[in-house]
Amino acid sequence: EVTKSISPDSSPFNDLVQNEESVKEDELTASEPVKENESTVPEKQQSQSEEHSFKDIEKHHAKNAITSLFELGYLKHFNEIEFKPNKPITRGEFSQILAYSLHMNEDNISSETLFEDLVDHQSMKSVEYLKSRGILTGKTKNTFEPESNLTRQQAAAILSRTMDEIGVDTGDSKYTPYKDNKKISDYAKKDVEKITKSGIFRGDENGNFNPKSTLTRGQAASVIWNLIKD
């Protein structure tokens, strides 16, 4: 997405609650699972396997999204036995999936970073790549906190900027504010509206967005797949 001017007090990561309770999958749905053969799969960057090898996603709503991302080589940093789809996703993990999904070439990314907590971290090149495209910012000038969990409104802000950066149209769907719209931080309100209208994200069955709840790995796979699948 196009780089936006973000003040220190309005950074997409400044409201991160590191001690949030993990969100149960039946309490929160990031997006409807994508139906098989519903759209054309993006050109493969690096295929890991002809079919997924995760043993814990067979009955999960995000199975198709997870499988698609895996087969395209975008989940190469995850354990190939278990994906743990209900586990909260960290900022570093989300950055890696998104960067690979945008066809990052690691050979072209510098091994240096201004973020002190990214030195020798596996997500360093992904974060630097997304930062160079105006998609990510740090927690502070010198820290990124790659092991902190990502909230739904933070993910919305990142995906909104990604849409701008890669030229994804918002669409003309009517937007009905979520019941908990007042709980969405001001910096993320327009981002939540945009990614909802585009069909990338949606709220829960009660009409809430749950902005400060943590995003799970399965939900992250769903929203990123929804972003790139067309």
Accessible surface in RSA format (square Angstrom, percent):
REM  Atomic radii and reference values for relative SASA: ProtOr
REM  Chains: A
REM  Algorithm: Lee & Richards
REM  Probe-radius: 1.40
REM  Slices: 20
REM RES _ NUM      All-atoms   Total-Side   Main-Chain    Non-polar    All polar
REM                ABS   REL    ABS   REL    ABS   REL    ABS   REL    ABS   REL
RES GLU A   1     0.00   0.0   0.00   0.0   0.00   0.0   0.00   0.0   0.00   0.0
RES VAL A   2    91.42  60.2  89.19  80.7   2.23   5.4  91.42  79.4   0.00   0.0
RES THR A   3    96.53  68.7  77.75  78.8  18.78  44.8  61.94  83.2  34.59  52.3
RES LYS A   4    78.68  38.4  67.54  41.4  11.15  26.5  57.13  51.4  21.55  23.0
RES SER A   5   124.77 105.4  81.57 108.9  43.20  99.5  54.02 115.0  70.75  99.1
RES ILE A   6    48.37  27.5  17.50  13.0  30.87  74.4  18.61  13.4  29.76  80.7
RES SER A   7    58.30  49.3  48.19  64.3  10.10  23.3  44.09  93.9  14.21  19.9
RES PRO A   8   114.93  83.8 100.95  92.0  13.98  50.8 111.81  92.3   3.12  19.4
RES ASP A   9   135.81  95.1 108.86 108.4  26.95  63.7  32.65  76.8 103.16 102.9
RES SER A  10    36.12  30.5  32.91  43.9   3.21   7.4  28.37  60.4   7.75  10.9
RES SER A  11     9.00   7.6   8.27  11.0   0.73   1.7   8.27  17.6   0.73   1.0
RES PRO A  12     1.37   1.0   1.37   1.2   0.00   0.0   1.37   1.1   0.00   0.0
RES PHE A  13     0.65   0.3   0.65   0.4   0.00   0.0   0.65   0.4   0.00   0.0
RES ASN A  14    54.03  37.3  31.71  30.6  22.32  53.7  18.78  45.2  35.25  34.1
RES ASP A  15    32.10  22.5  19.17  19.1  12.93  30.6  29.61  69.7   2.49   2.5
RES LEU A  16    18.44  10.3   0.69   0.5  17.75  44.6   0.69   0.5  17.75  47.8
RES VAL A  17    65.49  43.1  62.09  56.2   3.40   8.2  65.33  56.8   0.16   0.4
RES GLN A  18   106.68  59.7  84.50  61.8  22.18  52.8  19.06  40.6  87.62  66.5
RES ASN A  19   141.80  97.8 114.26 110.4  27.54  66.3  33.57  80.8 108.23 104.6
RES GLU A  20    34.61  19.9  14.68  11.1  19.93  47.4  18.79  36.4  15.81  12.9
RES GLU A  21   156.76  90.0 140.17 106.0  16.59  39.5  60.10 116.2  96.67  78.9
RES SER A  22    70.92  59.9  50.72  67.7  20.20  46.5  27.18  57.9  43.74  61.3
RES VAL A  23    16.81  11.1  12.04  10.9   4.76  11.5  14.64  12.7   2.17   5.9
RES LYS A  24   137.22  66.9 130.88  80.3   6.34  15.1  81.47  73.3  55.75  59.4
RES GLU A  25    29.64  17.0  21.65  16.4   7.99  19.0  21.65  41.9   7.99   6.5
RES ASP A  26   119.87  84.0  89.04  88.6  30.83  72.9  53.93 126.9  65.94  65.8
RES GLU A  27    96.14  55.2  84.53  64.0  11.62  27.7  35.19  68.1  60.96  49.8
RES LEU A  28     1.35   0.8   0.91   0.7   0.44   1.1   0.91   0.6   0.44   1.2
RES THR A  29    30.31  21.6  30.20  30.6   0.11   0.3   8.41  11.3  21.90  33.1
RES ALA A  30     0.00   0.0   0.00   0.0   0.00   0.0   0.00   0.0   0.00   0.0
RES SER A  31     5.94   5.0   5.94   7.9   0.00   0.0   0.00   0.0   5.94   8.3
RES GLU A  32    94.58  54.3  90.08  68.2   4.50  10.7  46.22  89.4  48.36  39.5
RES PRO A  33    53.98  39.3  44.24  40.3   9.74  35.4  44.56  36.8   9.42  58.6
RES VAL A  34    10.55   6.9   4.71   4.3   5.84  14.1   7.24   6.3   3.32   9.0
RES LYS A  35   154.18  75.2 146.35  89.8   7.82  18.6  96.38  86.8  57.80  61.6
RES GLU A  36   136.92  78.6 114.75  86.8  22.17  52.8  32.94  63.7 103.97  84.9
RES ASN A  37   143.23  98.8 102.78  99.3  40.45  97.4  32.80  78.9 110.44 106.7
RES GLU A  38    92.69  53.2  57.99  43.9  34.70  82.6  35.72  69.1  56.97  46.5
RES SER A  39    33.24  28.1   8.88  11.8  24.36  56.1  19.51  41.5  13.74  19.2
RES THR A  40   114.99  81.8 102.01 103.4  12.97  30.9  72.02  96.7  42.96  64.9
RES VAL A  41    77.26  50.8  61.96  56.1  15.30  36.9  61.96  53.8  15.30  41.5
RES PRO A  42    28.25  20.6  14.15  12.9  14.10  51.2  26.20  21.6   2.05  12.7
RES GLU A  43   149.56  85.9 131.02  99.1  18.54  44.1  57.22 110.7  92.34  75.4
RES LYS A  44   107.24  52.3  86.48  53.1  20.76  49.4  60.91  54.8  46.33  49.3
RES GLN A  45    61.04  34.1  28.57  20.9  32.47  77.3  27.67  58.9  33.37  25.3
RES GLN A  46   106.83  59.7  99.64  72.8   7.19  17.1  32.70  69.6  74.13  56.2
RES SER A  47    51.77  43.7  25.19  33.6  26.59  61.2  23.00  49.0  28.77  40.3
RES GLN A  48    52.92  29.6  15.97  11.7  36.95  88.0  18.42  39.2  34.50  26.2
RES SER A  49    39.95  33.8  29.10  38.8  10.85  25.0  22.42  47.7  17.53  24.6
RES GLU A  50   150.26  86.3 130.42  98.7  19.84  47.2  63.88 123.6  86.38  70.5
RES GLU A  51   123.63  71.0 121.93  92.2   1.69   4.0  35.93  69.5  87.69  71.6
RES HIS A  52    30.40  16.6  19.75  13.7  10.65  27.2  12.35  12.7  18.05  21.0
RES SER A  53    33.36  28.2  30.01  40.0   3.35   7.7  33.11  70.5   0.25   0.3
RES PHE A  54     1.90   1.0   0.03   0.0   1.87   4.9   0.03   0.0   1.87   5.4
RES LYS A  55   143.35  69.9 118.00  72.4  25.35  60.4  72.33  65.1  71.02  75.7
RES ASP A  56    51.87  36.3  28.39  28.3  23.48  55.5  34.86  82.0  17.01  17.0
RES ILE A  57     0.06   0.0   0.00   0.0   0.06   0.2   0.06   0.0   0.00   0.0
RES GLU A  58    95.39  54.8  78.00  59.0  17.39  41.4  46.97  90.8  48.42  39.5
RES LYS A  59   208.99 102.0 169.38 103.9  39.61  94.3 121.51 109.4  87.49  93.2
RES HIS A  60    26.09  14.3  12.55   8.7  13.54  34.6  18.14  18.7   7.96   9.3
RES HIS A  61    51.30  28.0  34.58  24.0  16.71  42.8  45.59  47.0   5.71   6.6
RES ALA A  62     0.00   0.0   0.00   0.0   0.00   0.0   0.00   0.0   0.00   0.0
RES LYS A  63    71.67  35.0  71.66  44.0   0.01   0.0  35.82  32.2  35.86  38.2
RES ASN A  64    40.08  27.6  35.25  34.1   4.84  11.6  16.90  40.7  23.18  22.4
RES ALA A  65     0.30   0.3   0.30   0.5   0.00   0.0   0.30   0.4   0.00   0.0
RES ILE A  66     0.00   0.0   0.00   0.0   0.00   0.0   0.00   0.0   0.00   0.0
RES THR A  67    23.07  16.4  23.07  23.4   0.00   0.0  22.97  30.9   0.10   0.1
RES SER A  68    15.09  12.7  10.84  14.5   4.25   9.8   4.53   9.6  10.56  14.8
RES LEU A  69     0.00   0.0   0.00   0.0   0.00   0.0   0.00   0.0   0.00   0.0
RES PHE A  70     0.75   0.4   0.75   0.5   0.00   0.0   0.75   0.5   0.00   0.0
RES GLU A  71    39.55  22.7  39.55  29.9   0.00   0.0   3.16   6.1  36.39  29.7
RES LEU A  72     1.20   0.7   1.20   0.9   0.00   0.0   1.20   0.8   0.00   0.0
RES GLY A  73     0.08   0.1   0.00   N/A   0.08   0.1   0.05   0.1   0.02   0.1
RES TYR A  74     0.20   0.1   0.20   0.1   0.00   0.0   0.00   0.0   0.20   0.2
RES LEU A  75     0.02   0.0   0.00   0.0   0.02   0.1   0.00   0.0   0.02   0.1
RES LYS A  76    68.33  33.3  46.09  28.3  22.24  52.9  32.93  29.6  35.39  37.7
RES HIS A  77    39.45  21.6   8.11   5.6  31.33  80.2  18.76  19.3  20.68  24.1
RES PHE A  78    13.11   6.6   4.91   3.0   8.20  21.3   7.62   4.6   5.49  15.7
RES ASN A  79    97.20  67.0  77.98  75.4  19.22  46.3  33.57  80.8  63.63  61.5
RES GLU A  80    86.07  49.4  81.37  61.6   4.69  11.2  20.70  40.0  65.37  53.4
RES ILE A  81   101.44  57.7 101.44  75.6   0.00   0.0 101.44  73.0   0.00   0.0
RES GLU A  82    78.93  45.3  77.19  58.4   1.74   4.1  10.79  20.9  68.14  55.6
RES PHE A  83     0.00   0.0   0.00   0.0   0.00   0.0   0.00   0.0   0.00   0.0
RES LYS A  84    99.71  48.6  93.92  57.6   5.79  13.8  48.41  43.6  51.30  54.6
RES PRO A  85     8.00   5.8   8.00   7.3   0.00   0.0   8.00   6.6   0.00   0.0
RES ASN A  86    77.25  53.3  69.68  67.3   7.57  18.2  24.53  59.0  52.72  51.0
RES LYS A  87    91.30  44.5  84.15  51.6   7.14  17.0  53.20  47.9  38.10  40.6
RES PRO A  88    17.48  12.7  15.89  14.5   1.59   5.8  15.89  13.1   1.59   9.9
RES ILE A  89     0.00   0.0   0.00   0.0   0.00   0.0   0.00   0.0   0.00   0.0
RES THR A  90    16.68  11.9  16.68  16.9   0.00   0.0  14.44  19.4   2.24   3.4
RES ARG A  91     2.25   0.9   0.59   0.3   1.67   4.0   1.45   2.0   0.80   0.5
RES GLY A  92     0.65   0.8   0.00   N/A   0.65   0.8   0.65   1.8   0.00   0.0
RES GLU A  93    24.99  14.3  24.22  18.3   0.77   1.8   6.86  13.3  18.13  14.8
RES PHE A  94     1.45   0.7   1.45   0.9   0.00   0.0   1.45   0.9   0.00   0.0
RES SER A  95     1.91   1.6   1.57   2.1   0.35   0.8   0.35   0.7   1.57   2.2
RES GLN A  96     4.21   2.4   4.21   3.1   0.00   0.0   0.00   0.0   4.21   3.2
RES ILE A  97     0.00   0.0   0.00   0.0   0.00   0.0   0.00   0.0   0.00   0.0
RES LEU A  98     0.00   0.0   0.00   0.0   0.00   0.0   0.00   0.0   0.00   0.0
RES ALA A  99     0.00   0.0   0.00   0.0   0.00   0.0   0.00   0.0   0.00   0.0
RES TYR A 100    13.67   6.4  13.67   7.8   0.00   0.0   2.08   1.6  11.59  14.3
RES SER A 101     3.88   3.3   0.00   0.0   3.88   8.9   0.00   0.0   3.88   5.4
RES LEU A 102    15.40   8.6   5.91   4.2   9.49  23.9   7.98   5.6   7.42  20.0
RES HIS A 103    93.65  51.2  76.97  53.5  16.68  42.7  53.27  54.9  40.38  47.0
RES MET A 104     6.34   3.3   0.60   0.4   5.74  13.7   0.74   0.6   5.60   7.4
RES ASN A 105    76.54  52.8  67.33  65.1   9.21  22.2  24.67  59.4  51.87  50.1
RES GLU A 106    64.86  37.2  61.50  46.5   3.36   8.0  16.24  31.4  48.62  39.7
RES ASP A 107   132.43  92.8  99.57  99.1  32.86  77.7  27.23  64.1 105.20 104.9
RES ASN A 108   116.44  80.3  82.47  79.7  33.96  81.8  29.48  70.9  86.96  84.1
RES ILE A 109    29.20  16.6  20.76  15.5   8.44  20.3  22.64  16.3   6.56  17.8
RES SER A 110    70.40  59.5  52.43  70.0  17.97  41.4  52.21 111.2  18.19  25.5
RES SER A 111    82.37  69.6  59.62  79.6  22.75  52.4  36.57  77.9  45.81  64.2
RES GLU A 112   139.69  80.2 129.75  98.2   9.94  23.7  48.94  94.7  90.75  74.1
RES THR A 113    28.68  20.4   1.85   1.9  26.83  63.9   6.63   8.9  22.05  33.3
RES LEU A 114   126.54  70.5 117.42  84.0   9.11  22.9 120.53  84.6   6.01  16.2
RES PHE A 115     6.15   3.1   6.15   3.8   0.00   0.0   6.15   3.7   0.00   0.0
RES GLU A 116   123.94  71.2 105.78  80.0  18.16  43.2  43.94  85.0  80.00  65.3
RES ASP A 117    51.34  36.0  32.27  32.1  19.08  45.1  38.96  91.7  12.38  12.4
RES LEU A 118     0.00   0.0   0.00   0.0   0.00   0.0   0.00   0.0   0.00   0.0
RES VAL A 119    91.85  60.4  73.58  66.6  18.27  44.0  75.90  66.0  15.95  43.2
RES ASP A 120   145.83 102.1  99.60  99.1  46.22 109.3  43.16 101.6 102.66 102.4
RES HIS A 121    42.49  23.2  29.86  20.8  12.63  32.3  32.93  33.9   9.57  11.1
RES GLN A 122   118.10  66.0  84.44  61.7  33.65  80.1  44.52  94.8  73.57  55.8
RES SER A 123     0.02   0.0   0.02   0.0   0.00   0.0   0.02   0.0   0.00   0.0
RES MET A 124    18.06   9.4  17.97  11.9   0.09   0.2  17.97  15.3   0.09   0.1
RES LYS A 125    53.95  26.3  52.98  32.5   0.97   2.3  24.19  21.8  29.76  31.7
RES SER A 126     2.43   2.1   2.21   3.0   0.22   0.5   0.00   0.0   2.43   3.4
RES VAL A 127     0.38   0.3   0.38   0.3   0.00   0.0   0.38   0.3   0.00   0.0
RES GLU A 128    31.00  17.8  27.48  20.8   3.52   8.4   5.95  11.5  25.05  20.5
RES TYR A 129    27.95  13.0  27.43  15.6   0.52   1.4  21.82  16.4   6.13   7.6
RES LEU A 130     0.23   0.1   0.23   0.2   0.00   0.0   0.23   0.2   0.00   0.0
RES LYS A 131    73.94  36.1  63.51  39.0  10.44  24.8  49.31  44.4  24.63  26.2
RES SER A 132    90.79  76.7  47.28  63.1  43.51 100.2  50.29 107.1  40.49  56.7
RES ARG A 133    65.40  27.5  55.12  28.1  10.28  24.5  25.49  34.8  39.91  24.2
RES GLY A 134    11.54  14.2   0.00   N/A  11.54  14.2   7.68  21.1   3.86   8.6
RES ILE A 135     0.00   0.0   0.00   0.0   0.00   0.0   0.00   0.0   0.00   0.0
RES LEU A 136     6.51   3.6   1.53   1.1   4.98  12.5   1.53   1.1   4.98  13.4
RES THR A 137    45.33  32.2  40.55  41.1   4.77  11.4  45.33  60.9   0.00   0.0
RES GLY A 138    13.19  16.3   0.00   N/A  13.19  16.3   0.12   0.3  13.06  29.3
RES LYS A 139    47.56  23.2  37.69  23.1   9.87  23.5  25.97  23.4  21.59  23.0
RES THR A 140    77.02  54.8  62.32  63.2  14.70  35.0  70.13  94.2   6.89  10.4
RES LYS A 141   174.07  84.9 151.50  93.0  22.57  53.7 104.63  94.2  69.44  74.0
RES ASN A 142    65.01  44.8  64.77  62.6   0.24   0.6   5.20  12.5  59.81  57.8
RES THR A 143    38.79  27.6  38.79  39.3   0.00   0.0  37.02  49.7   1.77   2.7
RES PHE A 144     0.42   0.2   0.42   0.3   0.00   0.0   0.42   0.3   0.00   0.0
RES GLU A 145    42.69  24.5  37.30  28.2   5.39  12.8  19.67  38.0  23.02  18.8
RES PRO A 146     6.33   4.6   6.25   5.7   0.09   0.3   6.25   5.2   0.09   0.5
RES GLU A 147   121.54  69.8 104.86  79.3  16.68  39.7  59.98 116.0  61.56  50.3
RES SER A 148    12.02  10.2   5.50   7.3   6.53  15.0   5.81  12.4   6.21   8.7
RES ASN A 149    32.76  22.6  31.37  30.3   1.39   3.3   0.43   1.0  32.33  31.2
RES LEU A 150     0.47   0.3   0.47   0.3   0.00   0.0   0.47   0.3   0.00   0.0
RES THR A 151     0.00   0.0   0.00   0.0   0.00   0.0   0.00   0.0   0.00   0.0
RES ARG A 152     0.00   0.0   0.00   0.0   0.00   0.0   0.00   0.0   0.00   0.0
RES GLN A 153     0.00   0.0   0.00   0.0   0.00   0.0   0.00   0.0   0.00   0.0
RES GLN A 154     0.00   0.0   0.00   0.0   0.00   0.0   0.00   0.0   0.00   0.0
RES ALA A 155     0.00   0.0   0.00   0.0   0.00   0.0   0.00   0.0   0.00   0.0
RES ALA A 156     0.00   0.0   0.00   0.0   0.00   0.0   0.00   0.0   0.00   0.0
RES ALA A 157     0.32   0.3   0.32   0.5   0.00   0.0   0.32   0.5   0.00   0.0
RES ILE A 158     2.31   1.3   2.31   1.7   0.00   0.0   2.31   1.7   0.00   0.0
RES LEU A 159     0.00   0.0   0.00   0.0   0.00   0.0   0.00   0.0   0.00   0.0
RES SER A 160     0.00   0.0   0.00   0.0   0.00   0.0   0.00   0.0   0.00   0.0
RES ARG A 161     5.05   2.1   5.05   2.6   0.00   0.0   1.19   1.6   3.86   2.3
RES THR A 162     0.00   0.0   0.00   0.0   0.00   0.0   0.00   0.0   0.00   0.0
RES MET A 163     0.63   0.3   0.45   0.3   0.18   0.4   0.45   0.4   0.18   0.2
RES ASP A 164    52.78  37.0  33.15  33.0  19.63  46.4  10.57  24.9  42.21  42.1
RES GLU A 165    61.52  35.3  40.01  30.3  21.51  51.2   1.55   3.0  59.97  49.0
RES ILE A 166    61.33  34.9  27.96  20.8  33.37  80.4  34.87  25.1  26.46  71.8
RES GLY A 167    65.45  80.7   0.00   N/A  65.45  80.7  34.02  93.4  31.43  70.4
RES VAL A 168    50.96  33.5  36.00  32.6  14.96  36.0  40.38  35.1  10.57  28.7
RES ASP A 169   120.18  84.2  98.93  98.5  21.25  50.3  45.23 106.5  74.95  74.7
RES THR A 170    34.11  24.3  31.73  32.2   2.38   5.7  18.27  24.5  15.83  23.9
RES GLY A 171    37.16  45.8   0.00   N/A  37.16  45.8  26.23  72.0  10.93  24.5
RES ASP A 172   142.32  99.7 113.77 113.2  28.55  67.5  44.99 105.9  97.32  97.1
RES SER A 173    61.84  52.3  50.78  67.8  11.06  25.5  27.73  59.1  34.11  47.8
RES LYS A 174   191.44  93.4 156.18  95.8  35.26  83.9 106.62  96.0  84.81  90.3
RES TYR A 175    39.54  18.5  19.66  11.2  19.88  51.7  20.10  15.1  19.44  24.0
RES THR A 176   102.48  72.9  88.02  89.2  14.46  34.5  67.36  90.5  35.12  53.1
RES PRO A 177    79.14  57.7  66.80  60.9  12.34  44.9  66.80  55.2  12.34  76.7
RES TYR A 178    22.98  10.7  15.76   9.0   7.22  18.8  17.62  13.2   5.36   6.6
RES LYS A 179   167.22  81.6 127.61  78.3  39.61  94.3  90.08  81.1  77.14  82.2
RES ASP A 180    15.59  10.9   9.61   9.6   5.98  14.1  12.35  29.1   3.24   3.2
RES ASN A 181    41.50  28.6  41.36  40.0   0.14   0.3   7.61  18.3  33.89  32.8
RES LYS A 182   197.48  96.3 171.08 105.0  26.39  62.8 115.57 104.0  81.91  87.3
RES LYS A 183   140.10  68.3 130.25  79.9   9.85  23.5  82.43  74.2  57.68  61.4
RES ILE A 184     2.91   1.7   0.35   0.3   2.55   6.2   0.63   0.5   2.28   6.2
RES SER A 185    25.73  21.7  15.88  21.2   9.85  22.7  19.77  42.1   5.96   8.3
RES ASP A 186   124.15  87.0 104.22 103.7  19.93  47.1  37.44  88.1  86.71  86.5
RES TYR A 187    49.07  22.9  18.54  10.5  30.53  79.4  31.84  23.9  17.23  21.2
RES ALA A 188     0.00   0.0   0.00   0.0   0.00   0.0   0.00   0.0   0.00   0.0
RES LYS A 189    64.95  31.7  60.06  36.8   4.90  11.7  53.89  48.5  11.07  11.8
RES LYS A 190   172.40  84.1 167.21 102.6   5.20  12.4 110.64  99.6  61.76  65.8
RES ASP A 191     7.52   5.3   7.35   7.3   0.17   0.4   0.47   1.1   7.06   7.0
RES VAL A 192     0.09   0.1   0.09   0.1   0.00   0.0   0.09   0.1   0.00   0.0
RES GLU A 193    61.82  35.5  61.82  46.8   0.00   0.0   6.70  13.0  55.12  45.0
RES LYS A 194    35.74  17.4  34.11  20.9   1.63   3.9  27.30  24.6   8.43   9.0
RES ILE A 195     0.00   0.0   0.00   0.0   0.00   0.0   0.00   0.0   0.00   0.0
RES THR A 196    34.03  24.2  24.36  24.7   9.68  23.1  24.36  32.7   9.68  14.6
RES LYS A 197    56.06  27.3  45.34  27.8  10.72  25.5   5.24   4.7  50.82  54.1
RES SER A 198    33.65  28.4   2.18   2.9  31.47  72.5   5.81  12.4  27.84  39.0
RES GLY A 199    48.60  59.9   0.00   N/A  48.60  59.9  31.41  86.2  17.19  38.5
RES ILE A 200     4.82   2.7   4.77   3.6   0.05   0.1   4.82   3.5   0.00   0.0
RES PHE A 201     2.57   1.3   0.00   0.0   2.57   6.7   0.41   0.2   2.16   6.2
RES ARG A 202    96.77  40.6  96.70  49.3   0.08   0.2  38.76  53.0  58.02  35.2
RES GLY A 203     8.89  11.0   0.00   N/A   8.89  11.0   2.00   5.5   6.89  15.4
RES ASP A 204    18.48  12.9   6.88   6.8  11.60  27.4   1.55   3.6  16.93  16.9
RES GLU A 205   131.95  75.8  86.88  65.7  45.08 107.3  70.03 135.5  61.92  50.6
RES ASN A 206    86.31  59.5  80.11  77.4   6.20  14.9  19.20  46.2  67.11  64.9
RES GLY A 207    28.14  34.7   0.00   N/A  28.14  34.7  25.51  70.0   2.63   5.9
RES ASN A 208    38.35  26.4  38.35  37.1   0.00   0.0   2.18   5.3  36.17  35.0
RES PHE A 209     0.00   0.0   0.00   0.0   0.00   0.0   0.00   0.0   0.00   0.0
RES ASN A 210    35.55  24.5  30.61  29.6   4.94  11.9   7.83  18.8  27.73  26.8
RES PRO A 211     3.88   2.8   3.88   3.5   0.00   0.0   3.88   3.2   0.00   0.0
RES LYS A 212    92.43  45.1  87.82  53.9   4.62  11.0  38.68  34.8  53.75  57.3
RES SER A 213    32.83  27.7  26.38  35.2   6.45  14.9   5.88  12.5  26.95  37.8
RES THR A 214     0.20   0.1   0.20   0.2   0.00   0.0   0.20   0.3   0.00   0.0
RES LEU A 215     0.00   0.0   0.00   0.0   0.00   0.0   0.00   0.0   0.00   0.0
RES THR A 216     0.21   0.2   0.21   0.2   0.00   0.0   0.21   0.3   0.00   0.0
RES ARG A 217    20.86   8.8  20.86  10.6   0.00   0.0   0.00   0.0  20.86  12.6
RES GLY A 218     0.00   0.0   0.00   N/A   0.00   0.0   0.00   0.0   0.00   0.0
RES GLN A 219     0.00   0.0   0.00   0.0   0.00   0.0   0.00   0.0   0.00   0.0
RES ALA A 220     0.00   0.0   0.00   0.0   0.00   0.0   0.00   0.0   0.00   0.0
RES ALA A 221     0.00   0.0   0.00   0.0   0.00   0.0   0.00   0.0   0.00   0.0
RES SER A 222     0.98   0.8   0.98   1.3   0.00   0.0   0.98   2.1   0.00   0.0
RES VAL A 223     0.00   0.0   0.00   0.0   0.00   0.0   0.00   0.0   0.00   0.0
RES ILE A 224     0.00   0.0   0.00   0.0   0.00   0.0   0.00   0.0   0.00   0.0
RES TRP A 225     5.33   2.1   5.33   2.6   0.00   0.0   5.24   2.8   0.08   0.1
RES ASN A 226    18.44  12.7   8.15   7.9  10.29  24.8   3.46   8.3  14.98  14.5
RES LEU A 227     9.70   5.4   0.00   0.0   9.70  24.4   0.50   0.4   9.20  24.8
RES ILE A 228    19.47  11.1   8.73   6.5  10.74  25.9  14.36  10.3   5.12  13.9
RES LYS A 229    27.67  13.5  27.46  16.8   0.21   0.5   8.47   7.6  19.20  20.5
RES ASP A 230   140.89  98.7  81.61  81.2  59.28 140.2  65.13 153.3  75.77  75.6
END  Absolute sums over single chains surface
CHAIN  1 A    11236.3       8858.8       2377.5       5559.6       5676.8
END  Absolute sums over all chains
TOTAL         11236.3       8858.8       2377.5       5559.6       5676.8
